[in-house]
């Protein structure tokens, strides 16, 4: 399933944590300095936001996956 069909969403809490969800389920909570850096980068471009959120969750293609066996 692609990011276009099922994008990530996020919410920044009062204490600065970033709650990242996908498909209505919480995927990861990012806190501390990592959350501060993420919040500073989010909001400029939807495609870039999706890539940043995917990287924050660890769910992104690294280019070394094998294709179709």
ZIWO-V35050 format. One record per residue. N is the residue number from 1. RES is the residue in one letter. SS is DSSP state (A for helix, B for strand, O for the rest). OMEGA is omega in radians with two decimals (none if undefined). Layout:
{{N,RES,SS,OMEGA} {N,RES,SS,OMEGA}}
//
This chain:
{{1,X,O,-3.05} {2,X,O,3.10} {3,X,O,3.11} {4,X,O,-3.13} {5,X,O,-3.06} {6,X,O,-3.05} {7,X,O,3.01} {8,X,B,2.97} {9,X,B,-3.12} {10,X,B,3.09} {11,X,B,3.10} {12,X,B,-3.12} {13,X,O,3.14} {14,X,O,-3.12} {15,X,O,3.02} {16,X,O,3.09} {17,X,O,3.09} {18,X,B,3.11} {19,X,B,-3.09} {20,X,B,-3.13} {21,X,B,3.04} {22,X,B,-3.12} {23,X,O,3.11} {24,X,O,-3.13} {25,X,B,3.08} {26,X,B,-3.11} {27,X,B,-3.09} {28,X,B,3.00} {29,X,B,-3.13} {30,X,B,-3.11} {31,X,O,3.05} {32,X,A,-3.09} {33,X,A,3.13} {34,X,A,3.11} {35,X,A,3.11} {36,X,A,3.12} {37,X,A,-3.13} {38,X,A,-3.14} {39,X,A,3.14} {40,X,A,-3.09} {41,X,A,-3.08} {42,X,O,3.00} {43,X,O,-3.11} {44,X,O,-3.06} {45,X,O,-3.09} {46,X,A,-3.13} {47,X,A,3.12} {48,X,A,3.11} {49,X,A,-3.13} {50,X,A,3.12} {51,X,A,3.12} {52,X,A,3.13} {53,X,A,3.09} {54,X,A,3.11} {55,X,A,3.13} {56,X,A,-3.13} {57,X,A,-3.08} {58,X,O,-3.11} {59,X,O,3.07} {60,X,O,-3.12} {61,X,O,-3.13} {62,X,O,3.12} {63,X,O,-3.10} {64,X,O,3.12} {65,X,O,3.07} {66,X,O,-3.14} {67,X,O,3.03} {68,X,O,3.08} {69,X,O,none}}
//
